[in-house]
């Protein structure tokens, strides 16, 4: 008889993130099942990725009684001093309109050309175990921003992010990558690899 998978809650109502995390987790911990969070959204009043990730993970752990993961991530643009950063999801306002966020960022950089369009996707993951420990890890995915959106894959700023390390003659935005390609290289997968040793203790 096969044992039921151990559940770990991801502190988000974003189904895209749940699916992405499940794919990343399955590659190294197939015994863990990532489930979405159905509780109230906490106020994310931190000013860093780490602060907001911990706020969300603590709320999910307290609400469900399960070990909780929370990712706070975004795009950090060198020419904007690291902005939008922790405010990536709200860059165009509190409606959290991904298309509006992307459009505003492109507009702000409309006069900036290579090599000054450098940017990084950053993911900070917090792990909170009820009545236990708290840990924070980070993953950074370097690249630069395209001058226009390209590709219908991914979500958020993916259609304008060109990761480093590609063949210059065949560069693509993450919006043009497959889900498997993204999950193998993304900022979240990099952060999760740093988290794996901590999950061994669950």
N, C-alpha and C positions, 0 to 999 in steps of 0.2 A: 504494500500500500504506500503510495507516494504522499509525503507530508505536504500539507498546505504551505504555500509560500509565506514567508514572514512579510508583514506589511510595514511600509514606511510611508508616511504622509508627506506630500510635497505641498508646501504652503503657497498655493496659487489657485486661482479660479480660471487660469489660462490653460485650456485643454491642449494647445500646441506645446506648451512647456511640459505638461504631464507626459505627452506622447514622446517628446524628445528625451526627457529624463528616463523614461522606461526603457527606451532603446539603448541609451548609454549605460544604464545600470545593468541591463540584461547581458551586456558583453562581458562583464566581470563578476556580477553577483546574480546569476539566474534564480537564486533562491529568494530574492527580494522582489516584492511587488510594490510598485509605486502607485499610490492612489491619490486622487485629488482632494483638496481641502474644501469642506462644505460649510465651514463656520464663518463668522463675521470677519470682515477685513479689518485688521488693526490699522491705526493711524501710523503711516510711515513718515515720521517726523525726523528721521536721521538725515544727516547731510553727507554720509558716505555709504558706499555699497555695504560694507560690513555692518554698520549700525542698522540699516534697514533689513538686511538679511536676518539678523538676530531678532529683531522685533517680530518679523513674520514667523520665524521658526518657533519662537517661544509661545506665540499665540496658538499656533497649530498643535504643538505638543500639549499645551494646557487644555485645549478644546477636545482633542481626540484621545489623549492618554497614550499615544503612539510616539515612537521616535519620529522626529520631524526634520525635513530638509527644507531650506528656503534659499532660493537663488535671487540675488539682486544683481542685475547686470545692465549694461548699456554700452554706448559708444562714446569714446573719449577722443576728441579731435585736437591735435597738436595746435593748430592755428587758432583754436578757441580756448586755449589754456586748459584743455582737458574737459571742457564742456562738450555735450550736455551732461556726461557723467551720470551721477546718481539721479539726475532729473530727466533722463532720456525718455522715459515713458510719458512724461508730462511736458515735453519741450514746447509744444504748441498749445498748452492749456490743460486743465484738469479733466477734459473729456477723454484723455488718453487715446486720441485718434492717431493711429499709426501712420496713416497716409499723410495727415497734416503735419505730423512730426518730421517725417522724411522730407516733405516738400519745403518746410521751413528751413531745415538744415541745409538742403541744397541751395536755397535762395541766399542764405547767409554766406555761403562759400562760393557764390557764383563768379566772383572776380579772382578766386584763388586757383592757381594752376599748379601742376606737378613741378617740383617735388615737394610742394608745401601742403599737400592734401593728406599727409600721414594721419592715421587714426588707429585705434585699437579697440577691439571688443574686449570688455572685461566682465568676468563672472566671479562673483563672490558667493560661496555656498556656506551656509551655516547649518550645522547639525546640532540639534538639541534633543537630549534624551530626558524624558520626564524624570524628575527627581534625581537627575544624574549630571552628566557633563555637557559642556558646550564647546564647540570647535568651529573655527572659521578657516577656510582655504580659498585660494584665488587662482584663476586661470586667465591668461592674457593671450589674445590672438592678434598679432600685429598685421597691419595692412595699410590701405589708403582708400579714399573715397572716390568713386566714379563721378563724372560730371552730370550723369543722368541715371535714372533707375533702369535696371535691365534684369529681366527674369521674373518669373511668377512664383518661384519656390520660396521656402522659408517664410519669415514674417519680420515685422519691425523694419530695421535698417538693412536687412540682408540684401535687398536689391541694389544697394549703392556701395556695399563693402567688397573690396577686392583684396583677398588675403595675400600676404607675402608668400614667396616660394613657388609661384606658378611659372610656367614657361611664358616669357614675355610675349611670345607670338600667339599664345592661346589663353590669355588671361580671361577669367570669368568672375562676375560678382557671385556672392553666395546665393543670390536669387536664382542663379543658373545651375547651381550644384544640386545633386540628388540629396535626399535626406541622409542616406548612408555616408556620403562623402562629408557632409557637414558634421554629422555626429562623430565621425572619426577624428576631426581636426578642430572642432569649435572650442571657443573659450570655456563653454560648459564642460565639454569632455576633458579639457585640460585641468579644470578645477576638480572634476570628479576623480580623475586619476590620483590627485593629491589626497582625496577623501577616502579612497579605497582602504588604506590601512586602518583608518578609524572605524569603518564599517565592520571590520573583522571582529571588533569587540562587542558588537551588538548581541 
